[in-house]
Amino acid sequence: MASEIYQYFLAPVIGFLFGSLPIAWIVVRLTTGKDVRMEGSGSVSTRNTVRTAGWGWAVLTGALDITKGCLLY
């Protein structure tokens, strides 16, 4: 019963919440003070993080994006 509640209710809700975190925006805002949506292509993406904050922070952004996709497994 408890595993069904997790599988059909909690996991999708937690996955949605983790997926909605804008990691690129958070990383760029904390490191440069800029809004990644106002720079480069205007998207909140790892590629735009390269343009705005540099390769090192973009690698961190990509790693965190991949990690949030793997958290529920």
C-alpha positions as CSV (number, residue, x, y, z in Angstrom):
1,M,0.0,0.0,0.0
2,A,2.7,2.5,1.0
3,S,4.8,1.7,-2.1
4,E,1.8,2.3,-4.3
5,I,1.2,5.7,-2.7
6,Y,4.9,6.6,-3.4
7,Q,4.8,5.2,-6.9
8,Y,1.6,6.8,-8.1
9,F,1.4,10.0,-6.1
10,L,4.5,11.1,-4.3
11,A,7.1,10.2,-6.9
12,P,5.4,12.2,-9.7
13,V,4.8,15.2,-7.4
14,I,8.4,15.2,-6.2
15,G,9.7,14.7,-9.8
16,F,7.6,17.6,-11.0
17,L,8.9,19.8,-8.2
18,F,12.6,18.9,-8.8
19,G,12.1,19.3,-12.5
20,S,10.7,22.8,-12.1
21,L,13.8,24.1,-10.3
22,P,15.7,26.5,-12.7
23,I,19.2,25.3,-11.9
24,A,20.8,27.5,-14.5
25,W,19.1,30.6,-13.2
26,I,20.1,29.8,-9.6
27,V,23.7,29.2,-10.5
28,V,24.1,32.3,-12.6
29,R,22.3,34.5,-10.2
30,L,24.4,33.3,-7.3
31,T,27.8,33.5,-9.1
32,T,27.4,36.6,-11.3
33,G,24.3,38.4,-10.0
34,K,23.0,38.4,-13.6
35,D,19.7,37.1,-14.8
36,V,20.4,34.3,-17.3
37,R,17.1,35.0,-19.1
38,M,18.3,38.5,-20.0
39,E,21.6,37.3,-21.4
40,G,22.6,35.4,-24.6
41,S,19.7,33.4,-26.1
42,G,17.4,34.3,-23.2
43,S,16.8,30.6,-22.2
44,V,17.4,29.1,-18.9
45,S,19.9,26.4,-20.1
46,T,23.4,25.1,-19.6
47,R,24.4,26.6,-23.0
48,N,23.3,30.0,-21.9
49,T,25.2,29.5,-18.6
50,V,28.4,29.1,-20.7
51,R,27.7,32.4,-22.3
52,T,26.8,34.2,-19.1
53,A,29.0,32.6,-16.3
54,G,31.6,30.4,-18.1
55,W,32.4,26.8,-18.7
56,G,33.0,25.8,-15.0
57,W,29.6,27.0,-13.8
58,A,28.0,25.4,-16.9
59,V,29.5,22.0,-16.0
60,L,28.1,22.4,-12.5
61,T,24.7,23.4,-14.0
62,G,24.6,20.4,-16.3
63,A,25.6,18.0,-13.5
64,L,22.9,19.4,-11.2
65,D,20.3,19.1,-14.0
66,I,21.3,15.5,-14.6
67,T,21.3,14.8,-10.8
68,K,17.8,16.1,-10.3
69,G,16.6,13.7,-13.0
70,C,18.2,10.8,-11.2
71,L,17.1,11.5,-7.7
72,L,14.0,9.4,-7.6
73,Y,15.6,6.2,-8.9
